[in-house]
């Protein structure tokens, strides 16, 4: 189900996300990639979730939860915050799916012990991603002009 979505959206996705996530690949490579994502999930390194149609017959995109500390990405046991990542196929953008998925990751973060905040990191030229952060009440905390990297933060209660 994922391969045709990546093939149809690869050029656009690769502007914003790394090739090991957004590039189309032969089925064997894609299976290995997904198996690696499952290994990372079990190892509490990062959690990746598919975004599917309600009947689960089609893929809309992906939402991710990365565990972070002041030093960068870490395991869940070392984390005091999370980072949300997401992507959608082009034809379903603007319908609230990324916002809904990110909201679910915020809720999941609140259920994890020791978490103080949630971050969304995106390219400053990616207006749809920044709109998700604004819509969910995140505040712009870092802007690195050279790399077009912006960090939006939501402090947990």
C-alpha positions as CSV (number, residue, x, y, z in Angstrom):
1,X,0.0,0.0,0.0
2,X,2.9,2.4,0.8
3,X,4.9,2.0,-2.4
4,X,2.5,3.8,-4.8
5,X,2.0,6.6,-2.3
6,X,5.7,7.2,-2.1
7,X,6.1,6.9,-5.9
8,X,3.4,9.5,-6.5
9,X,4.7,11.9,-3.8
10,X,8.4,11.3,-3.7
11,X,9.5,14.6,-5.3
12,X,7.4,16.7,-2.9
13,X,8.3,14.5,0.1
14,X,12.0,14.7,-0.4
15,X,11.9,18.5,-0.1
16,X,11.0,18.1,3.5
17,X,11.9,14.6,4.8
18,X,14.9,12.3,4.6
19,X,15.2,9.8,1.7
20,X,15.1,6.8,4.1
21,X,11.5,7.8,4.9
22,X,10.2,9.6,1.8
23,X,11.8,7.9,-1.2
24,X,10.2,5.1,-3.1
25,X,12.2,1.9,-3.2
26,X,11.9,-1.6,-4.6
27,X,9.6,-3.7,-2.5
28,X,12.4,-5.7,-0.9
29,X,14.1,-2.5,0.3
30,X,10.8,-1.0,1.4
31,X,10.0,-4.1,3.4
32,X,13.4,-3.9,5.0
33,X,12.9,-0.2,5.8
34,X,9.5,-0.9,7.4
35,X,11.1,-3.8,9.4
36,X,13.8,-1.4,10.6
37,X,11.1,1.1,11.7
38,X,9.4,-1.8,13.6
39,X,12.7,-2.6,15.3
40,X,13.1,1.0,16.3
41,X,9.6,1.0,17.7
42,X,10.3,-2.1,19.9
43,X,13.7,-0.6,21.0
44,X,11.8,2.6,22.1
45,X,13.9,4.8,19.7
46,X,11.1,6.3,17.6
47,X,7.5,5.4,17.0
48,X,6.2,5.6,13.4
49,X,2.5,5.2,12.7
50,X,0.6,5.0,9.4
51,X,-2.2,7.4,8.7
52,X,-4.9,5.3,6.9
53,X,-8.4,5.8,5.5
54,X,-11.1,4.8,8.0
55,X,-11.5,1.4,6.3
56,X,-7.7,0.9,6.3
57,X,-7.6,0.3,2.6
58,X,-5.4,3.2,1.7
59,X,-2.5,5.1,3.1
60,X,-2.8,8.9,3.7
61,X,0.7,9.4,5.2
62,X,2.7,8.9,8.4
63,X,3.0,10.5,11.9
64,X,6.1,9.9,14.0
65,X,7.0,10.4,17.6
66,X,10.7,10.9,18.3
67,X,12.1,11.0,21.8
68,X,14.4,13.9,22.7
69,X,16.5,15.5,25.4
70,X,18.5,18.7,25.3
71,X,21.3,16.7,23.5
72,X,19.1,15.5,20.6
73,X,17.2,12.3,19.8
74,X,17.5,9.7,22.5
75,X,15.6,6.6,23.7
76,X,12.3,6.9,25.5
77,X,14.1,6.2,28.9
78,X,16.4,9.2,28.4
79,X,13.8,11.6,27.0
80,X,12.2,14.6,28.6
81,X,10.3,15.7,25.5
82,X,9.1,14.4,22.2
83,X,9.2,15.6,18.6
84,X,6.3,15.0,16.2
85,X,7.0,14.4,12.6
86,X,4.4,13.9,9.9
87,X,3.8,13.8,6.1
88,X,0.7,13.3,4.0
89,X,0.2,12.5,0.3
90,X,-0.5,15.6,-1.7
91,X,-4.1,14.9,-2.6
92,X,-5.3,14.7,1.0
93,X,-3.5,17.8,2.4
94,X,-5.6,20.6,3.8
95,X,-8.2,18.3,5.3
96,X,-7.0,18.3,8.9
97,X,-5.4,14.8,8.9
98,X,-1.9,16.0,9.9
99,X,-3.4,18.1,12.7
100,X,-5.5,15.2,13.9
101,X,-2.5,12.9,13.8
102,X,-0.2,15.4,15.6
103,X,-2.9,16.0,18.2
104,X,-2.9,12.2,18.9
105,X,0.9,12.3,19.3
106,X,0.5,15.2,21.8
107,X,-2.0,13.1,23.8
108,X,0.3,10.1,23.7
109,X,3.2,12.2,24.9
110,X,1.1,13.4,27.9
111,X,0.7,9.8,28.9
112,X,4.4,9.2,29.0
113,X,6.2,9.7,32.3
114,X,8.6,12.6,32.6
115,X,7.7,14.5,29.5
116,X,7.8,18.3,29.7
117,X,7.2,19.4,26.2
118,X,6.4,18.5,22.6
119,X,8.3,19.8,19.6
120,X,7.6,20.1,15.9
121,X,10.6,20.7,13.7
122,X,10.1,21.7,10.1
123,X,11.5,23.7,7.3
124,X,10.5,27.4,7.5
125,X,9.4,27.2,3.8
126,X,6.9,24.4,4.6
127,X,3.9,26.5,5.4
128,X,1.4,23.6,5.8
129,X,3.6,22.0,8.5
130,X,4.0,25.3,10.3
131,X,0.2,25.8,10.1
132,X,-0.3,22.5,12.0
133,X,2.0,23.7,14.8
134,X,0.2,27.0,15.1
135,X,-3.2,25.3,14.9
136,X,-2.3,23.1,17.9
137,X,-1.0,26.0,20.0
138,X,2.7,25.5,19.6
139,X,5.0,28.5,19.9
140,X,7.9,29.3,17.7
141,X,11.0,28.8,19.9
142,X,13.9,28.5,17.4
143,X,14.6,29.8,13.9
144,X,17.9,28.9,12.2
145,X,17.8,30.8,9.0
146,X,20.7,29.0,7.3
147,X,19.2,25.6,7.5
148,X,15.6,26.8,7.3
149,X,14.9,24.8,10.5
150,X,12.2,26.0,12.8
151,X,11.3,24.5,16.2
152,X,7.8,24.9,17.6
153,X,7.3,23.9,21.2
154,X,4.2,23.1,23.3
155,X,4.8,23.0,27.0
156,X,2.9,20.3,28.9
157,X,1.2,21.0,32.2
